[in-house]
Amino acid sequence: MPQPERFALHSHARFRVIDGEGVFVLQESGEVLVVNRVAAAVVAGVREGASRAELVSRLVTRFDVEHARASQDVDALLQDLVAAGALVPTPDTSGSDR
């Protein structure tokens, strides 16, 4: 199954950046997830509506990482955050991957 292109915060998840780290509060489960600054940058992009490809491009530019590595890391992070109930896949209504 192909990876969805766009994601959003789950309606029961809240996210803030505190001292450079991202903090999710998952209201349904009462859990708190803390993510590092790279993951926080990805989530910031998700909140701005960036596609998966745009998230990868941003990591390559901002953190000087190879495209293949950034792509793998973004996919793994998005998958983990969906599994945790922090993010949900959304339909890509842009008509393209920009």
PABA-10848 format. One record per atom (N, C-alpha, C, CB): residue number from 1; residue in three letters; atom name; x, y, z. Coordinates in steps of 0.02 Angstrom, whole numbers, m for minus. Atoms other than C-alpha are relative to their C-alpha. Glycine has a CB too. Example, Ala and Ser with C-alpha at 12.3 -4.5 7.8 and 13.67 -1.06 7.14 Angstrom:
// PABA-10848
+-----+-----+------+--------+--------+--------+
|   n | res | atom |     px |     py |     pz |
+-----+-----+------+--------+--------+--------+
|   1 | ALA |    N |     45 |    m59 |      0 |
|   1 | ALA |   CA |    615 |   m225 |    390 |
|   1 | ALA |    C |     45 |     60 |      0 |
|   1 | ALA |   CB |    m50 |      1 |     62 |
|   2 | SER |    N |    m42 |    m59 |     m3 |
|   2 | SER |   CA |    684 |    m53 |    357 |
|   2 | SER |    C |    m39 |     55 |     37 |
|   2 | SER |   CB |     20 |     23 |    m71 |
+-----+-----+------+--------+--------+--------+
//
This chain:
// PABA-10848
+-----+-----+------+--------+--------+--------+
|   n | res | atom |     px |     py |     pz |
+-----+-----+------+--------+--------+--------+
|   1 | MET |    N |     42 |    m59 |      0 |
|   1 | MET |   CA |      0 |      0 |      0 |
|   1 | MET |    C |     45 |     62 |      0 |
|   1 | MET |   CB |    m48 |      0 |     62 |
|   2 | PRO |    N |    m42 |    m59 |      3 |
|   2 | PRO |   CA |     74 |    169 |    m48 |
|   2 | PRO |    C |     m9 |     45 |     61 |
|   2 | PRO |   CB |    m14 |     40 |    m63 |
|   3 | GLN |    N |      1 |    m47 |    m56 |
|   3 | GLN |   CA |    118 |    297 |     85 |
|   3 | GLN |    C |    m46 |     58 |    m18 |
|   3 | GLN |   CB |     72 |     25 |     17 |
|   4 | PRO |    N |     40 |    m61 |     13 |
|   4 | PRO |   CA |    m13 |    436 |     99 |
|   4 | PRO |    C |     46 |     60 |     m9 |
|   4 | PRO |   CB |    m50 |     13 |     58 |
|   5 | GLU |    N |    m41 |    m59 |     14 |
|   5 | GLU |   CA |     51 |    605 |     39 |
|   5 | GLU |    C |     m9 |     56 |     51 |
|   5 | GLU |   CB |    m15 |     25 |    m68 |
|   6 | ARG |    N |     13 |    m55 |    m47 |
|   6 | ARG |   CA |    m28 |    718 |    170 |
|   6 | ARG |    C |    m28 |    m27 |     66 |
|   6 | ARG |   CB |    m48 |     52 |    m31 |
|   7 | PHE |    N |     20 |     20 |    m67 |
|   7 | PHE |   CA |    m62 |    708 |    355 |
|   7 | PHE |    C |    m26 |     61 |     38 |
|   7 | PHE |   CB |     58 |    m33 |     38 |
|   8 | ALA |    N |     24 |    m54 |    m44 |
|   8 | ALA |   CA |   m146 |    811 |    492 |
|   8 | ALA |    C |      3 |    m25 |     71 |
|   8 | ALA |   CB |    m72 |     23 |    m20 |
|   9 | LEU |    N |      5 |     20 |    m70 |
|   9 | LEU |   CA |   m149 |    812 |    680 |
|   9 | LEU |    C |    m66 |    m35 |     11 |
|   9 | LEU |   CB |      7 |     60 |     47 |
|  10 | HIS |    N |     63 |     33 |    m20 |
|  10 | HIS |   CA |   m277 |    691 |    750 |
|  10 | HIS |    C |    m41 |     51 |     39 |
|  10 | HIS |   CB |     14 |    m65 |     42 |
|  11 | SER |    N |     43 |    m50 |    m34 |
|  11 | SER |   CA |   m426 |    788 |    817 |
|  11 | SER |    C |      7 |     m2 |     76 |
|  11 | SER |   CB |    m73 |    m13 |    m19 |
|  12 | HIS |    N |     m8 |      4 |    m73 |
|  12 | HIS |   CA |   m386 |    727 |    993 |
|  12 | HIS |    C |     73 |      9 |     21 |
|  12 | HIS |   CB |    m25 |    m68 |     24 |
|  13 | ALA |    N |    m71 |    m12 |    m15 |
|  13 | ALA |   CA |   m200 |    771 |    983 |
|  13 | ALA |    C |     15 |     74 |      2 |
|  13 | ALA |   CB |     45 |    m35 |    m53 |
|  14 | ARG |    N |    m24 |    m69 |     m5 |
|  14 | ARG |   CA |   m120 |    933 |   1036 |
|  14 | ARG |    C |     76 |     m3 |     m5 |
|  14 | ARG |   CB |    m23 |     34 |     67 |
|  15 | PHE |    N |    m73 |      0 |     11 |
|  15 | PHE |   CA |     58 |    981 |    988 |
|  15 | PHE |    C |     28 |     69 |     15 |
|  15 | PHE |   CB |     16 |    m20 |    m73 |
|  16 | ARG |    N |    m37 |    m62 |    m14 |
|  16 | ARG |   CA |    179 |   1113 |   1051 |
|  16 | ARG |    C |     75 |    m15 |     m3 |
|  16 | ARG |   CB |    m20 |     29 |     70 |
|  17 | VAL |    N |    m72 |      5 |     m3 |
|  17 | VAL |   CA |    365 |   1144 |   1037 |
|  17 | VAL |    C |     22 |     35 |     65 |
|  17 | VAL |   CB |     35 |     32 |    m63 |
|  18 | ILE |    N |    m24 |    m26 |    m65 |
|  18 | ILE |   CA |    448 |   1167 |   1207 |
|  18 | ILE |    C |     75 |    m14 |      4 |
|  18 | ILE |   CB |    m39 |    m34 |     61 |
|  19 | ASP |    N |    m73 |      6 |     m4 |
|  19 | ASP |   CA |    634 |   1199 |   1222 |
|  19 | ASP |    C |     29 |    m41 |    m58 |
|  19 | ASP |   CB |     20 |    m32 |     66 |
|  20 | GLY |    N |    m26 |     33 |     60 |
|  20 | GLY |   CA |    662 |   1135 |   1045 |
|  20 | GLY |    C |    m27 |    m69 |    m13 |
|  20 | GLY |   CB |     72 |     m3 |      5 |
|  21 | GLU |    N |     29 |     66 |     10 |
|  21 | GLU |   CA |    571 |    970 |   1069 |
|  21 | GLU |    C |    m75 |      6 |    m11 |
|  21 | GLU |   CB |     15 |    m45 |     60 |
|  22 | GLY |    N |     72 |      1 |     11 |
|  22 | GLY |   CA |    397 |    929 |   1008 |
|  22 | GLY |    C |    m34 |    m42 |     52 |
|  22 | GLY |   CB |    m16 |    m26 |    m70 |
|  23 | VAL |    N |     38 |     37 |    m50 |
|  23 | VAL |   CA |    268 |    874 |   1134 |
|  23 | VAL |    C |    m72 |     m9 |    m25 |
|  23 | VAL |   CB |      1 |     38 |     69 |
|  24 | PHE |    N |     69 |     17 |     16 |
|  24 | PHE |   CA |    107 |    786 |   1088 |
|  24 | PHE |    C |    m36 |    m19 |     64 |
|  24 | PHE |   CB |     m4 |    m59 |    m52 |
|  25 | VAL |    N |     45 |     24 |    m52 |
|  25 | VAL |   CA |    m35 |    767 |   1212 |
|  25 | VAL |    C |    m57 |    m35 |    m36 |
|  25 | VAL |   CB |    m26 |     59 |     48 |
|  26 | LEU |    N |     52 |     40 |     32 |
|  26 | LEU |   CA |   m150 |    628 |   1157 |
|  26 | LEU |    C |    m58 |     m6 |     49 |
|  26 | LEU |   CB |     26 |    m71 |    m22 |
|  27 | GLN |    N |     53 |     m7 |    m49 |
|  27 | GLN |   CA |   m312 |    669 |   1244 |
|  27 | GLN |    C |    m41 |    m64 |     11 |
|  27 | GLN |   CB |    m46 |     55 |    m22 |
|  28 | GLU |    N |     40 |     61 |     m8 |
|  28 | GLU |   CA |   m403 |    504 |   1210 |
|  28 | GLU |    C |     34 |    m50 |     46 |
|  28 | GLU |   CB |    m13 |    m31 |    m67 |
|  29 | SER |    N |    m36 |     51 |    m39 |
|  29 | SER |   CA |   m267 |    396 |   1288 |
|  29 | SER |    C |     33 |     29 |     62 |
|  29 | SER |   CB |     51 |    m33 |    m44 |
|  30 | GLY |    N |    m35 |    m31 |    m56 |
|  30 | GLY |   CA |   m193 |    522 |   1410 |
|  30 | GLY |    C |     75 |     m5 |     m5 |
|  30 | GLY |   CB |    m23 |    m31 |     64 |
|  31 | GLU |    N |    m72 |      8 |      9 |
|  31 | GLU |   CA |    m21 |    490 |   1337 |
|  31 | GLU |    C |     32 |     66 |    m21 |
|  31 | GLU |   CB |     14 |    m53 |    m52 |
|  32 | VAL |    N |    m41 |    m56 |     23 |
|  32 | VAL |   CA |    116 |    618 |   1308 |
|  32 | VAL |    C |     58 |    m30 |    m39 |
|  32 | VAL |   CB |     25 |     44 |     61 |
|  33 | LEU |    N |    m56 |     22 |     41 |
|  33 | LEU |   CA |    241 |    592 |   1167 |
|  33 | LEU |    C |     47 |     59 |     m9 |
|  33 | LEU |   CB |    m24 |    m26 |    m70 |
|  34 | VAL |    N |    m50 |    m52 |     11 |
|  34 | VAL |   CA |    402 |    690 |   1155 |
|  34 | VAL |    C |     43 |    m20 |    m59 |
|  34 | VAL |   CB |     45 |     11 |     64 |
|  35 | VAL |    N |    m40 |     14 |     60 |
|  35 | VAL |   CA |    494 |    703 |    989 |
|  35 | VAL |    C |     57 |     50 |     m5 |
|  35 | VAL |   CB |    m44 |      2 |    m65 |
|  36 | ASN |    N |    m58 |    m44 |      6 |
|  36 | ASN |   CA |    662 |    777 |    944 |
|  36 | ASN |    C |    m12 |     57 |    m48 |
|  36 | ASN |   CB |     61 |    m41 |    m23 |
|  37 | ARG |    N |      8 |    m61 |     40 |
|  37 | ARG |   CA |    691 |    938 |    848 |
|  37 | ARG |    C |    m11 |    m15 |    m74 |
|  37 | ARG |   CB |     60 |     45 |      7 |
|  38 | VAL |    N |     11 |     18 |     70 |
|  38 | VAL |   CA |    697 |    850 |    679 |
|  38 | VAL |    C |    m73 |    m20 |    m10 |
|  38 | VAL |   CB |     48 |    m57 |    m22 |
|  39 | ALA |    N |     70 |     21 |      4 |
|  39 | ALA |   CA |    530 |    766 |    709 |
|  39 | ALA |    C |    m47 |     59 |     10 |
|  39 | ALA |   CB |    m15 |    m55 |     52 |
|  40 | ALA |    N |     41 |    m60 |    m11 |
|  40 | ALA |   CA |    460 |    931 |    774 |
|  40 | ALA |    C |     m3 |     42 |    m63 |
|  40 | ALA |   CB |     29 |     42 |     59 |
|  41 | ALA |    N |      0 |    m37 |     64 |
|  41 | ALA |   CA |    512 |   1012 |    609 |
|  41 | ALA |    C |    m47 |    m34 |    m50 |
|  41 | ALA |   CB |     71 |      4 |    m28 |
|  42 | VAL |    N |     45 |     36 |     44 |
|  42 | VAL |   CA |    419 |    876 |    514 |
|  42 | VAL |    C |    m73 |     15 |     19 |
|  42 | VAL |   CB |     14 |    m76 |      2 |
|  43 | VAL |    N |     68 |    m13 |    m23 |
|  43 | VAL |   CA |    263 |    901 |    620 |
|  43 | VAL |    C |    m21 |     72 |    m16 |
|  43 | VAL |   CB |     m7 |    m14 |     76 |
|  44 | ALA |    N |     15 |    m70 |     18 |
|  44 | ALA |   CA |    273 |   1089 |    592 |
|  44 | ALA |    C |    m20 |      3 |    m74 |
|  44 | ALA |   CB |     61 |     47 |     13 |
|  45 | GLY |    N |     18 |      2 |     71 |
|  45 | GLY |   CA |    270 |   1053 |    405 |
|  45 | GLY |    C |    m67 |    m32 |    m11 |
|  45 | GLY |   CB |     53 |    m38 |    m38 |
|  46 | VAL |    N |     66 |     32 |      5 |
|  46 | VAL |   CA |    122 |    936 |    426 |
|  46 | VAL |    C |    m55 |     51 |     17 |
|  46 | VAL |   CB |     m5 |    m61 |     49 |
|  47 | ARG |    N |     50 |    m50 |    m20 |
|  47 | ARG |   CA |     28 |   1075 |    516 |
|  47 | ARG |    C |     m8 |     55 |    m52 |
|  47 | ARG |   CB |     20 |     31 |     67 |
|  48 | GLU |    N |      4 |    m50 |     54 |
|  48 | GLU |   CA |     67 |   1192 |    370 |
|  48 | GLU |    C |    m31 |    m28 |    m63 |
|  48 | GLU |   CB |     69 |     28 |    m15 |
|  49 | GLY |    N |     31 |     31 |     57 |
|  49 | GLY |   CA |     m9 |   1067 |    249 |
|  49 | GLY |    C |     49 |    m27 |    m51 |
|  49 | GLY |   CB |    m44 |     48 |    m33 |
|  50 | ALA |    N |    m50 |     25 |     47 |
|  50 | ALA |   CA |    154 |   1010 |    169 |
|  50 | ALA |    C |    m12 |    m73 |    m18 |
|  50 | ALA |   CB |     70 |      9 |     30 |
|  51 | SER |    N |      4 |     70 |     22 |
|  51 | SER |   CA |    153 |    850 |     67 |
|  51 | SER |    C |     60 |    m38 |     27 |
|  51 | SER |   CB |     m4 |     m4 |    m78 |
|  52 | ARG |    N |    m55 |     42 |    m21 |
|  52 | ARG |   CA |    265 |    704 |    110 |
|  52 | ARG |    C |     64 |     20 |    m37 |
|  52 | ARG |   CB |    m17 |    m74 |    m12 |
|  53 | ALA |    N |    m58 |    m20 |     39 |
|  53 | ALA |   CA |    382 |    755 |    m32 |
|  53 | ALA |    C |     28 |     67 |     23 |
|  53 | ALA |   CB |    m18 |      3 |    m75 |
|  54 | GLU |    N |    m23 |    m65 |    m26 |
|  54 | GLU |   CA |    390 |    933 |     34 |
|  54 | GLU |    C |     33 |     m7 |     68 |
|  54 | GLU |   CB |    m60 |     49 |      5 |
|  55 | LEU |    N |    m31 |     11 |    m66 |
|  55 | LEU |   CA |    429 |    870 |    209 |
|  55 | LEU |    C |     71 |    m27 |     m9 |
|  55 | LEU |   CB |    m42 |    m50 |     42 |
|  56 | VAL |    N |    m66 |     28 |     13 |
|  56 | VAL |   CA |    574 |    768 |    140 |
|  56 | VAL |    C |     47 |     55 |    m26 |
|  56 | VAL |   CB |     m4 |    m57 |    m52 |
|  57 | SER |    N |    m41 |    m54 |     28 |
|  57 | SER |   CA |    639 |    917 |     40 |
|  57 | SER |    C |     22 |     49 |     54 |
|  57 | SER |   CB |    m39 |     37 |    m54 |
|  58 | ARG |    N |    m17 |    m46 |    m55 |
|  58 | ARG |   CA |    632 |   1028 |    194 |
|  58 | ARG |    C |     54 |    m28 |     45 |
|  58 | ARG |   CB |    m63 |     16 |     41 |
|  59 | LEU |    N |    m52 |     31 |    m42 |
|  59 | LEU |   CA |    734 |    904 |    295 |
|  59 | LEU |    C |     68 |      1 |    m34 |
|  59 | LEU |   CB |    m19 |    m72 |     19 |
|  60 | VAL |    N |    m63 |     m1 |     39 |
|  60 | VAL |   CA |    865 |    890 |    158 |
|  60 | VAL |    C |     33 |     68 |      5 |
|  60 | VAL |   CB |    m13 |    m19 |    m74 |
|  61 | THR |    N |    m26 |    m68 |     m1 |
|  61 | THR |   CA |    884 |   1078 |    155 |
|  61 | THR |    C |     20 |     22 |     70 |
|  61 | THR |   CB |    m51 |     48 |    m28 |
|  62 | ARG |    N |    m11 |    m27 |    m68 |
|  62 | ARG |   CA |    871 |   1117 |    340 |
|  62 | ARG |    C |     54 |    m37 |     39 |
|  62 | ARG |   CB |    m64 |     m2 |     39 |
|  63 | PHE |    N |    m45 |     40 |    m42 |
|  63 | PHE |   CA |    973 |    973 |    412 |
|  63 | PHE |    C |     58 |    m31 |    m40 |
|  63 | PHE |   CB |    m39 |    m55 |     34 |
|  64 | ASP |    N |    m56 |     23 |     42 |
|  64 | ASP |   CA |   1094 |    939 |    266 |
|  64 | ASP |    C |      7 |    m76 |      3 |
|  64 | ASP |   CB |     66 |     33 |     23 |
|  65 | VAL |    N |      1 |     73 |      1 |
|  65 | VAL |   CA |   1046 |    756 |    252 |
|  65 | VAL |    C |    m15 |    m23 |    m71 |
|  65 | VAL |   CB |    m54 |    m29 |     51 |
|  66 | GLU |    N |     13 |     27 |     67 |
|  66 | GLU |   CA |   1041 |    646 |     97 |
|  66 | GLU |    C |    m74 |    m13 |    m10 |
|  66 | GLU |   CB |     41 |    m64 |    m12 |
|  67 | HIS |    N |     71 |      7 |     16 |
|  67 | HIS |   CA |    873 |    634 |      9 |
|  67 | HIS |    C |    m26 |    m70 |     19 |
|  67 | HIS |   CB |    m11 |     11 |    m75 |
|  68 | ALA |    N |     24 |     68 |    m15 |
|  68 | ALA |   CA |    860 |    444 |     27 |
|  68 | ALA |    C |     m9 |    m10 |     75 |
|  68 | ALA |   CB |     50 |    m52 |    m27 |
|  69 | ARG |    N |      4 |      7 |    m73 |
|  69 | ARG |   CA |    894 |    452 |    214 |
|  69 | ARG |    C |    m59 |     41 |     27 |
|  69 | ARG |   CB |     66 |     23 |     34 |
|  70 | ALA |    N |     56 |    m42 |    m22 |
|  70 | ALA |   CA |    770 |    597 |    239 |
|  70 | ALA |    C |    m66 |    m33 |    m18 |
|  70 | ALA |   CB |      5 |     70 |    m33 |
|  71 | SER |    N |     61 |     33 |     22 |
|  71 | SER |   CA |    638 |    501 |    141 |
|  71 | SER |    C |    m18 |    m58 |     46 |
|  71 | SER |   CB |      6 |    m24 |    m72 |
|  72 | GLN |    N |     11 |     56 |    m46 |
|  72 | GLN |   CA |    659 |    346 |    249 |
|  72 | GLN |    C |    m21 |     24 |     69 |
|  72 | GLN |   CB |     64 |    m42 |      5 |
|  73 | ASP |    N |     15 |    m25 |    m67 |
|  73 | ASP |   CA |    657 |    446 |    409 |
|  73 | ASP |    C |    m69 |     32 |      4 |
|  73 | ASP |   CB |     53 |     52 |     21 |
|  74 | VAL |    N |     67 |    m30 |      1 |
|  74 | VAL |   CA |    502 |    546 |    361 |
|  74 | VAL |    C |    m53 |    m55 |     m2 |
|  74 | VAL |   CB |     m8 |     48 |    m61 |
|  75 | ASP |    N |     49 |     55 |      4 |
|  75 | ASP |   CA |    409 |    387 |    312 |
|  75 | ASP |    C |     m7 |    m36 |     67 |
|  75 | ASP |   CB |     20 |    m50 |    m54 |
|  76 | ALA |    N |      3 |     36 |    m64 |
|  76 | ALA |   CA |    455 |    300 |    474 |
|  76 | ALA |    C |    m34 |     43 |     54 |
|  76 | ALA |   CB |     72 |    m18 |     23 |
|  77 | LEU |    N |     30 |    m44 |    m50 |
|  77 | LEU |   CA |    408 |    451 |    581 |
|  77 | LEU |    C |    m75 |      6 |    m11 |
|  77 | LEU |   CB |     33 |     70 |     m3 |
|  78 | LEU |    N |     71 |     m7 |     13 |
|  78 | LEU |   CA |    241 |    477 |    495 |
|  78 | LEU |    C |    m38 |    m64 |     18 |
|  78 | LEU |   CB |    m12 |     17 |    m74 |
|  79 | GLN |    N |     31 |     64 |    m16 |
|  79 | GLN |   CA |    200 |    292 |    511 |
|  79 | GLN |    C |     m6 |     m9 |     76 |
|  79 | GLN |   CB |     41 |    m58 |    m31 |
|  80 | ASP |    N |      1 |      7 |    m73 |
|  80 | ASP |   CA |    246 |    293 |    697 |
|  80 | ASP |    C |    m51 |     47 |     31 |
|  80 | ASP |   CB |     69 |     15 |     28 |
|  81 | LEU |    N |     46 |    m48 |    m28 |
|  81 | LEU |   CA |    144 |    450 |    732 |
|  81 | LEU |    C |    m73 |    m17 |    m16 |
|  81 | LEU |   CB |     16 |     70 |    m25 |
|  82 | VAL |    N |     67 |     24 |     16 |
|  82 | VAL |   CA |     m8 |    380 |    642 |
|  82 | VAL |    C |    m18 |    m58 |     47 |
|  82 | VAL |   CB |     m6 |    m23 |    m75 |
|  83 | ALA |    N |     12 |     59 |    m44 |
|  83 | ALA |   CA |      8 |    216 |    741 |
|  83 | ALA |    C |    m12 |     22 |     72 |
|  83 | ALA |   CB |     60 |    m48 |     m3 |
|  84 | ALA |    N |      8 |    m25 |    m69 |
|  84 | ALA |   CA |     20 |    317 |    903 |
|  84 | ALA |    C |    m65 |     39 |      9 |
|  84 | ALA |   CB |     59 |     43 |     19 |
|  85 | GLY |    N |     62 |    m39 |     m5 |
|  85 | GLY |   CA |   m139 |    414 |    862 |
|  85 | GLY |    C |     13 |     75 |      2 |
|  85 | GLY |   CB |    m38 |    m19 |     61 |
|  86 | ALA |    N |    m16 |    m71 |     m1 |
|  86 | ALA |   CA |    m50 |    582 |    845 |
|  86 | ALA |    C |    m17 |     33 |    m67 |
|  86 | ALA |   CB |     74 |     10 |     15 |
|  87 | LEU |    N |     15 |    m25 |     67 |
|  87 | LEU |   CA |    m75 |    603 |    656 |
|  87 | LEU |    C |    m49 |    m46 |    m34 |
|  87 | LEU |   CB |     65 |      6 |    m42 |
|  88 | VAL |    N |     44 |     40 |     43 |
|  88 | VAL |   CA |   m202 |    545 |    528 |
|  88 | VAL |    C |     17 |     18 |    m73 |
|  88 | VAL |   CB |    m75 |     14 |     15 |
|  89 | PRO |    N |     m9 |    m16 |     71 |
|  89 | PRO |   CA |   m180 |    529 |    339 |
|  89 | PRO |    C |    m60 |     40 |    m24 |
|  89 | PRO |   CB |      8 |    m64 |    m42 |
|  90 | THR |    N |     54 |    m40 |     28 |
|  90 | THR |   CA |   m283 |    654 |    240 |
|  90 | THR |    C |      2 |     m6 |    m76 |
|  90 | THR |   CB |      5 |     75 |     22 |
|  91 | PRO |    N |     m1 |      2 |     73 |
|  91 | PRO |   CA |   m337 |    657 |     59 |
|  91 | PRO |    C |     43 |     55 |    m29 |
|  91 | PRO |   CB |    m72 |      6 |    m28 |
|  92 | ASP |    N |    m41 |    m51 |     35 |
|  92 | ASP |   CA |   m217 |    747 |    m57 |
|  92 | ASP |    C |    m45 |     34 |    m51 |
|  92 | ASP |   CB |     63 |    m32 |    m34 |
|  93 | THR |    N |     46 |    m36 |     44 |
|  93 | THR |   CA |   m330 |    877 |   m135 |
|  93 | THR |    C |     36 |     50 |    m45 |
|  93 | THR |   CB |    m52 |     37 |     41 |
|  94 | SER |    N |    m38 |    m48 |     40 |
|  94 | SER |   CA |   m189 |    974 |   m217 |
|  94 | SER |    C |      1 |    m17 |    m74 |
|  94 | SER |   CB |     70 |      6 |     26 |
|  95 | GLY |    N |     m3 |     21 |     69 |
|  95 | GLY |   CA |   m196 |    872 |   m376 |
|  95 | GLY |    C |     70 |    m13 |    m24 |
|  95 | GLY |   CB |    m32 |     52 |    m44 |
|  96 | SER |    N |    m70 |     13 |     18 |
|  96 | SER |   CA |     m6 |    860 |   m375 |
|  96 | SER |    C |     40 |     m7 |     62 |
|  96 | SER |   CB |     28 |     56 |    m45 |
|  97 | ASP |    N |    m46 |      7 |    m57 |
|  97 | ASP |   CA |    142 |    829 |   m265 |
|  97 | ASP |    C |     45 |     61 |      6 |
|  97 | ASP |   CB |     42 |    m63 |     m7 |
|  98 | ARG |    N |    m39 |    m62 |      2 |
|  98 | ARG |   CA |    213 |   1003 |   m298 |
|  98 | ARG |    C |     72 |    m14 |     m8 |
|  98 | ARG |   CB |    m10 |     41 |     62 |
+-----+-----+------+--------+--------+--------+
//
